Each structure stands twice: as C-alpha cells, then as structure tokens.
C-alpha cells in the first residue's frame, strides 16, 4: 500500500488530533504498524491536501493558545478512503 493510501485509511478509521505534525506522524505510524517513514508521510499529507482529500491540518481553534494538527478527510477523501 502506498503512503497516500495509508494516510487516507488511518484518517478514515481513526481520529487523529495531535499537538504537532511530528506527533501526528507518530500516531499514524503507531496505528499503521510503523510501515511509513516520516518523509513519505509528509509527502502523502501534502499530496492529499493538494488533491482536496483532507482539510488543512494545522488549526488554531478559537480561544486556543497554540495550533493543533488534525488529520480530517473531506467528502472527496472519504470516498477515496472507502476505495482503499
């Protein structure tokens, strides 16, 4: 399975909400058996964002003092993940 499919499957099956992208990677790696290296993860997230499969992962919720990192699928991403 390629990195993009791994990221889509992880986002489809799990809620991933972490303090940083590095923590997000660690969570995805733990959920997927560690088959994804950090560079491939970053490239996959970038590709998913460009293709409109995920929402912007860095967010500053109202009232928050720091940004958080979320991996959340768009409707197009849900359809793609269901095909994985």
PAVEXMAR-509202 format. One record per atom (N, C-alpha, C): residue number from 1; residue in three letters; x, y, z. Coordinates in nm, 4 decimals. Example, Ala and Ser with C-alpha at 12.3 -4.5 7.8 and 13.67 -1.06 7.14 Angstrom:
+-----+-----+----------+----------+----------+
|   n | res |       xx |       yy |       zz |
+-----+-----+----------+----------+----------+
|   1 | ALA |   1.3190 |  -0.5690 |   0.7800 |
|   1 | ALA |   1.2300 |  -0.4500 |   0.7800 |
|   1 | ALA |   1.3200 |  -0.3300 |   0.7800 |
|   2 | SER |   1.2850 |  -0.2250 |   0.7080 |
|   2 | SER |   1.3670 |  -0.1060 |   0.7140 |
|   2 | SER |   1.2900 |   0.0030 |   0.7870 |
+-----+-----+----------+----------+----------+
This chain:
+-----+-----+----------+----------+----------+
|   n | res |       xx |       yy |       zz |
+-----+-----+----------+----------+----------+
|   1 | UNK |   0.0851 |  -0.1170 |   0.0000 |
|   1 | UNK |   0.0000 |   0.0000 |   0.0000 |
|   1 | UNK |   0.0906 |   0.1245 |   0.0000 |
|   2 | UNK |   0.0591 |   0.2203 |  -0.0845 |
|   2 | UNK |   0.1427 |   0.3403 |  -0.0895 |
|   2 | UNK |   0.1099 |   0.4354 |   0.0260 |
|   3 | UNK |   0.1956 |   0.5336 |   0.0463 |
|   3 | UNK |   0.1849 |   0.6234 |   0.1617 |
|   3 | UNK |   0.0533 |   0.6996 |   0.1636 |
|   4 | UNK |   0.0065 |   0.7442 |   0.0484 |
|   4 | UNK |  -0.1197 |   0.8185 |   0.0431 |
|   4 | UNK |  -0.2351 |   0.7301 |   0.0896 |
|   5 | UNK |  -0.2377 |   0.6070 |   0.0464 |
|   5 | UNK |  -0.3435 |   0.5140 |   0.0884 |
|   5 | UNK |  -0.3368 |   0.4873 |   0.2385 |
|   6 | UNK |  -0.2164 |   0.4768 |   0.2919 |
|   6 | UNK |  -0.2000 |   0.4553 |   0.4361 |
|   6 | UNK |  -0.2549 |   0.5736 |   0.5143 |
|   7 | UNK |  -0.2221 |   0.6950 |   0.4708 |
|   7 | UNK |  -0.2716 |   0.8155 |   0.5384 |
|   7 | UNK |  -0.4235 |   0.8239 |   0.5287 |
|   8 | UNK |  -0.4786 |   0.7990 |   0.4112 |
|   8 | UNK |  -0.6242 |   0.8024 |   0.3947 |
|   8 | UNK |  -0.6934 |   0.6991 |   0.4832 |
|   9 | UNK |  -0.6401 |   0.5783 |   0.4864 |
|   9 | UNK |  -0.7001 |   0.4723 |   0.5678 |
|   9 | UNK |  -0.6936 |   0.5070 |   0.7162 |
|  10 | UNK |  -0.5811 |   0.5610 |   0.7600 |
|  10 | UNK |  -0.5677 |   0.5991 |   0.9015 |
|  10 | UNK |  -0.6670 |   0.7091 |   0.9373 |
|  11 | UNK |  -0.6814 |   0.8090 |   0.8502 |
|  11 | UNK |  -0.7748 |   0.9185 |   0.8765 |
|  11 | UNK |  -0.9197 |   0.8708 |   0.8737 |
|  12 | UNK |  -0.9479 |   0.7724 |   0.7899 |
|  12 | UNK |  -1.0840 |   0.7192 |   0.7790 |
|  12 | UNK |  -1.1229 |   0.6377 |   0.9024 |
|  13 | UNK |  -1.0274 |   0.5634 |   0.9553 |
|  13 | UNK |  -1.0569 |   0.4701 |   1.0656 |
|  13 | UNK |  -1.0356 |   0.5286 |   1.2053 |
|  14 | UNK |  -0.9607 |   0.6390 |   1.2159 |
|  14 | UNK |  -0.9226 |   0.6908 |   1.3474 |
|  14 | UNK |  -0.9329 |   0.8426 |   1.3525 |
|  15 | UNK |  -0.9548 |   0.8954 |   1.4715 |
|  15 | UNK |  -0.9482 |   1.0396 |   1.4950 |
|  15 | UNK |  -0.8025 |   1.0720 |   1.5269 |
|  16 | UNK |  -0.7432 |   1.1582 |   1.4466 |
|  16 | UNK |  -0.6031 |   1.1947 |   1.4673 |
|  16 | UNK |  -0.5977 |   1.3446 |   1.4924 |
|  17 | UNK |  -0.5715 |   1.3796 |   1.6163 |
|  17 | UNK |  -0.5701 |   1.5176 |   1.6627 |
|  17 | UNK |  -0.4515 |   1.5298 |   1.7571 |
|  18 | UNK |  -0.3447 |   1.5899 |   1.7111 |
|  18 | UNK |  -0.2206 |   1.5966 |   1.7886 |
|  18 | UNK |  -0.1700 |   1.7402 |   1.7974 |
|  19 | UNK |  -0.0731 |   1.7624 |   1.8824 |
|  19 | UNK |  -0.0186 |   1.8964 |   1.9030 |
|  19 | UNK |   0.0694 |   1.9427 |   1.7866 |
|  20 | UNK |   0.1386 |   1.8501 |   1.7207 |
|  20 | UNK |   0.2315 |   1.8849 |   1.6128 |
|  20 | UNK |   0.2233 |   1.7815 |   1.5010 |
|  21 | UNK |   0.2809 |   1.8159 |   1.3866 |
|  21 | UNK |   0.2860 |   1.7208 |   1.2757 |
|  21 | UNK |   0.3695 |   1.5987 |   1.3134 |
|  22 | UNK |   0.4745 |   1.6206 |   1.3916 |
|  22 | UNK |   0.5583 |   1.5076 |   1.4341 |
|  22 | UNK |   0.4794 |   1.4100 |   1.5209 |
|  23 | UNK |   0.3984 |   1.4649 |   1.6112 |
|  23 | UNK |   0.3131 |   1.3798 |   1.6948 |
|  23 | UNK |   0.2065 |   1.3117 |   1.6091 |
|  24 | UNK |   0.1559 |   1.3832 |   1.5087 |
|  24 | UNK |   0.0603 |   1.3231 |   1.4160 |
|  24 | UNK |   0.1219 |   1.2064 |   1.3414 |
|  25 | UNK |   0.2463 |   1.2241 |   1.2973 |
|  25 | UNK |   0.3169 |   1.1148 |   1.2303 |
|  25 | UNK |   0.3325 |   0.9949 |   1.3240 |
|  26 | UNK |   0.3744 |   1.0203 |   1.4475 |
|  26 | UNK |   0.3927 |   0.9116 |   1.5438 |
|  26 | UNK |   0.2624 |   0.8342 |   1.5641 |
|  27 | UNK |   0.1509 |   0.9062 |   1.5699 |
|  27 | UNK |   0.0202 |   0.8409 |   1.5888 |
|  27 | UNK |  -0.0155 |   0.7560 |   1.4669 |
|  28 | UNK |   0.0010 |   0.8135 |   1.3480 |
|  28 | UNK |  -0.0292 |   0.7376 |   1.2255 |
|  28 | UNK |   0.0621 |   0.6160 |   1.2156 |
|  29 | UNK |   0.1893 |   0.6332 |   1.2448 |
|  29 | UNK |   0.2839 |   0.5209 |   1.2397 |
|  29 | UNK |   0.2425 |   0.4110 |   1.3371 |
|  30 | UNK |   0.2016 |   0.4499 |   1.4574 |
|  30 | UNK |   0.1592 |   0.3507 |   1.5570 |
|  30 | UNK |   0.0322 |   0.2781 |   1.5123 |
|  31 | UNK |  -0.0594 |   0.3505 |   1.4511 |
|  31 | UNK |  -0.1860 |   0.2908 |   1.4077 |
|  31 | UNK |  -0.1697 |   0.1995 |   1.2870 |
|  32 | UNK |  -0.0664 |   0.2259 |   1.2079 |
|  32 | UNK |  -0.0493 |   0.1509 |   1.0824 |
|  32 | UNK |   0.0662 |   0.0525 |   1.0872 |
|  33 | UNK |   0.1194 |   0.0274 |   1.2033 |
|  33 | UNK |   0.2247 |  -0.0721 |   1.2169 |
|  33 | UNK |   0.3635 |  -0.0224 |   1.1817 |
|  34 | UNK |   0.3823 |   0.1078 |   1.1772 |
|  34 | UNK |   0.5153 |   0.1633 |   1.1529 |
|  34 | UNK |   0.5694 |   0.1404 |   1.0139 |
|  35 | UNK |   0.4827 |   0.1235 |   0.9146 |
|  35 | UNK |   0.5280 |   0.0951 |   0.7782 |
|  35 | UNK |   0.5579 |   0.2207 |   0.6976 |
|  36 | UNK |   0.5446 |   0.3366 |   0.7583 |
|  36 | UNK |   0.5554 |   0.4637 |   0.6882 |
|  36 | UNK |   0.6678 |   0.5460 |   0.7488 |
|  37 | UNK |   0.7639 |   0.5911 |   0.6656 |
|  37 | UNK |   0.8671 |   0.6785 |   0.7208 |
|  37 | UNK |   0.8183 |   0.8235 |   0.7169 |
|  38 | UNK |   0.8860 |   0.9093 |   0.7910 |
|  38 | UNK |   0.8406 |   1.0479 |   0.8100 |
|  38 | UNK |   0.8337 |   1.1249 |   0.6782 |
|  39 | UNK |   0.9333 |   1.1112 |   0.5925 |
|  39 | UNK |   0.9327 |   1.1833 |   0.4658 |
|  39 | UNK |   0.8168 |   1.1391 |   0.3765 |
|  40 | UNK |   0.7913 |   1.0101 |   0.3713 |
|  40 | UNK |   0.6793 |   0.9592 |   0.2922 |
|  40 | UNK |   0.5466 |   1.0084 |   0.3489 |
|  41 | UNK |   0.5374 |   1.0145 |   0.4827 |
|  41 | UNK |   0.4175 |   1.0663 |   0.5485 |
|  41 | UNK |   0.3932 |   1.2115 |   0.5082 |
|  42 | UNK |   0.4969 |   1.2947 |   0.5177 |
|  42 | UNK |   0.4826 |   1.4370 |   0.4813 |
|  42 | UNK |   0.4429 |   1.4522 |   0.3351 |
|  43 | UNK |   0.5046 |   1.3739 |   0.2472 |
|  43 | UNK |   0.4698 |   1.3800 |   0.1052 |
|  43 | UNK |   0.3248 |   1.3373 |   0.0822 |
|  44 | UNK |   0.2806 |   1.2346 |   0.1528 |
|  44 | UNK |   0.1432 |   1.1862 |   0.1385 |
|  44 | UNK |   0.0431 |   1.2899 |   0.1882 |
|  45 | UNK |   0.0716 |   1.3525 |   0.3016 |
|  45 | UNK |  -0.0177 |   1.4567 |   0.3536 |
|  45 | UNK |  -0.0242 |   1.5728 |   0.2547 |
|  46 | UNK |   0.0905 |   1.6118 |   0.2006 |
|  46 | UNK |   0.0951 |   1.7198 |   0.1020 |
|  46 | UNK |   0.0124 |   1.6842 |  -0.0213 |
|  47 | UNK |   0.0273 |   1.5630 |  -0.0709 |
|  47 | UNK |  -0.0482 |   1.5187 |  -0.1888 |
|  47 | UNK |  -0.1988 |   1.5167 |  -0.1594 |
|  48 | UNK |  -0.2365 |   1.4676 |  -0.0424 |
|  48 | UNK |  -0.3788 |   1.4635 |  -0.0046 |
|  48 | UNK |  -0.4365 |   1.6044 |   0.0046 |
|  49 | UNK |  -0.3600 |   1.6966 |   0.0590 |
|  49 | UNK |  -0.4048 |   1.8346 |   0.0712 |
|  49 | UNK |  -0.4209 |   1.8979 |  -0.0675 |
|  50 | UNK |  -0.3235 |   1.8774 |  -0.1555 |
|  50 | UNK |  -0.3307 |   1.9316 |  -0.2929 |
|  50 | UNK |  -0.4500 |   1.8775 |  -0.3694 |
|  51 | UNK |  -0.4815 |   1.7495 |  -0.3471 |
|  51 | UNK |  -0.5905 |   1.6843 |  -0.4206 |
|  51 | UNK |  -0.7270 |   1.7064 |  -0.3552 |
|  52 | UNK |  -0.7293 |   1.7790 |  -0.2445 |
|  52 | UNK |  -0.8556 |   1.8078 |  -0.1772 |
|  52 | UNK |  -0.9132 |   1.6895 |  -0.1011 |
|  53 | UNK |  -0.8269 |   1.5960 |  -0.0596 |
|  53 | UNK |  -0.8723 |   1.4765 |   0.0115 |
|  53 | UNK |  -0.8768 |   1.4963 |   0.1624 |
|  54 | UNK |  -0.7994 |   1.5940 |   0.2128 |
|  54 | UNK |  -0.8005 |   1.6264 |   0.3562 |
|  54 | UNK |  -0.8175 |   1.7763 |   0.3723 |
|  55 | UNK |  -0.8639 |   1.8147 |   0.4904 |
|  55 | UNK |  -0.8743 |   1.9567 |   0.5236 |
|  55 | UNK |  -0.7375 |   2.0060 |   0.5701 |
|  56 | UNK |  -0.7184 |   2.1373 |   0.5733 |
|  56 | UNK |  -0.5936 |   2.1955 |   0.6220 |
|  56 | UNK |  -0.5651 |   2.1367 |   0.7606 |
|  57 | UNK |  -0.4506 |   2.0710 |   0.7792 |
|  57 | UNK |  -0.4260 |   2.0026 |   0.9057 |
|  57 | UNK |  -0.3859 |   2.0927 |   1.0227 |
|  58 | UNK |  -0.3275 |   2.2089 |   0.9961 |
|  58 | UNK |  -0.2854 |   2.2974 |   1.1055 |
|  58 | UNK |  -0.3995 |   2.3930 |   1.1363 |
|  59 | UNK |  -0.4449 |   2.3897 |   1.2615 |
|  59 | UNK |  -0.5598 |   2.4715 |   1.3004 |
|  59 | UNK |  -0.5338 |   2.5431 |   1.4310 |
|  60 | UNK |  -0.5926 |   2.6594 |   1.4425 |
|  60 | UNK |  -0.5902 |   2.7342 |   1.5671 |
|  60 | UNK |  -0.7355 |   2.7507 |   1.6105 |
|  61 | UNK |  -0.7831 |   2.6591 |   1.6966 |
|  61 | UNK |  -0.9218 |   2.6689 |   1.7423 |
|  61 | UNK |  -0.9441 |   2.7991 |   1.8192 |
|  62 | UNK |  -1.0651 |   2.8475 |   1.8134 |
|  62 | UNK |  -1.0997 |   2.9710 |   1.8845 |
|  62 | UNK |  -1.0661 |   2.9568 |   2.0325 |
|  63 | UNK |  -0.9957 |   3.0549 |   2.0850 |
|  63 | UNK |  -0.9578 |   3.0549 |   2.2262 |
|  63 | UNK |  -0.8327 |   2.9748 |   2.2585 |
|  64 | UNK |  -0.7799 |   2.9034 |   2.1598 |
|  64 | UNK |  -0.6592 |   2.8225 |   2.1849 |
|  64 | UNK |  -0.5356 |   2.9115 |   2.1866 |
|  65 | UNK |  -0.4350 |   2.8683 |   2.2598 |
|  65 | UNK |  -0.3100 |   2.9424 |   2.2676 |
|  65 | UNK |  -0.2048 |   2.8888 |   2.1712 |
|  66 | UNK |  -0.2299 |   2.7729 |   2.1146 |
|  66 | UNK |  -0.1366 |   2.7174 |   2.0161 |
|  66 | UNK |  -0.2130 |   2.6388 |   1.9113 |
|  67 | UNK |  -0.1493 |   2.6199 |   1.7970 |
|  67 | UNK |  -0.2098 |   2.5431 |   1.6878 |
|  67 | UNK |  -0.2145 |   2.3951 |   1.7248 |
|  68 | UNK |  -0.3016 |   2.3241 |   1.6598 |
|  68 | UNK |  -0.3105 |   2.1789 |   1.6724 |
|  68 | UNK |  -0.3070 |   2.1196 |   1.5325 |
|  69 | UNK |  -0.2730 |   1.9933 |   1.5245 |
|  69 | UNK |  -0.2625 |   1.9242 |   1.3968 |
|  69 | UNK |  -0.3698 |   1.8164 |   1.3899 |
|  70 | UNK |  -0.4568 |   1.8256 |   1.2887 |
|  70 | UNK |  -0.5678 |   1.7314 |   1.2706 |
|  70 | UNK |  -0.5541 |   1.6638 |   1.1350 |
|  71 | UNK |  -0.5877 |   1.5387 |   1.1292 |
|  71 | UNK |  -0.5955 |   1.4685 |   1.0014 |
|  71 | UNK |  -0.7427 |   1.4357 |   0.9799 |
|  72 | UNK |  -0.8078 |   1.5171 |   0.8955 |
|  72 | UNK |  -0.9520 |   1.5043 |   0.8738 |
|  72 | UNK |  -0.9811 |   1.4986 |   0.7243 |
|  73 | UNK |  -1.0562 |   1.3989 |   0.6847 |
|  73 | UNK |  -1.0902 |   1.3814 |   0.5437 |
|  73 | UNK |  -1.2004 |   1.4770 |   0.4998 |
|  74 | UNK |  -1.1950 |   1.5176 |   0.3746 |
|  74 | UNK |  -1.3041 |   1.5890 |   0.3100 |
|  74 | UNK |  -1.4007 |   1.4822 |   0.2569 |
|  75 | UNK |  -1.5190 |   1.5213 |   0.2079 |
|  75 | UNK |  -1.6063 |   1.4205 |   0.1456 |
|  75 | UNK |  -1.5375 |   1.3451 |   0.0315 |
|  76 | UNK |  -1.4570 |   1.4161 |  -0.0471 |
|  76 | UNK |  -1.3821 |   1.3509 |  -0.1552 |
|  76 | UNK |  -1.2804 |   1.2509 |  -0.0972 |
|  77 | UNK |  -1.2197 |   1.2868 |   0.0158 |
|  77 | UNK |  -1.1253 |   1.1985 |   0.0826 |
|  77 | UNK |  -1.1922 |   1.0748 |   0.1406 |
|  78 | UNK |  -1.3142 |   1.0920 |   0.1924 |
|  78 | UNK |  -1.3896 |   0.9775 |   0.2449 |
|  78 | UNK |  -1.4167 |   0.8790 |   0.1316 |
|  79 | UNK |  -1.4594 |   0.9304 |   0.0179 |
|  79 | UNK |  -1.4864 |   0.8429 |  -0.0975 |
|  79 | UNK |  -1.3581 |   0.7705 |  -0.1405 |
|  80 | UNK |  -1.2469 |   0.8422 |  -0.1431 |
|  80 | UNK |  -1.1203 |   0.7800 |  -0.1807 |
|  80 | UNK |  -1.0770 |   0.6744 |  -0.0790 |
|  81 | UNK |  -1.0952 |   0.7040 |   0.0495 |
|  81 | UNK |  -1.0568 |   0.6099 |   0.1546 |
|  81 | UNK |  -1.1418 |   0.4843 |   0.1520 |
|  82 | UNK |  -1.2672 |   0.4980 |   0.1165 |
|  82 | UNK |  -1.3544 |   0.3805 |   0.1092 |
|  82 | UNK |  -1.3120 |   0.2869 |  -0.0029 |
|  83 | UNK |  -1.2406 |   0.3408 |  -0.1019 |
|  83 | UNK |  -1.1925 |   0.2587 |  -0.2129 |
|  83 | UNK |  -1.0578 |   0.1932 |  -0.1853 |
|  84 | UNK |  -0.9973 |   0.2265 |  -0.0697 |
|  84 | UNK |  -0.8646 |   0.1716 |  -0.0360 |
|  84 | UNK |  -0.8789 |   0.0310 |   0.0154 |
+-----+-----+----------+----------+----------+
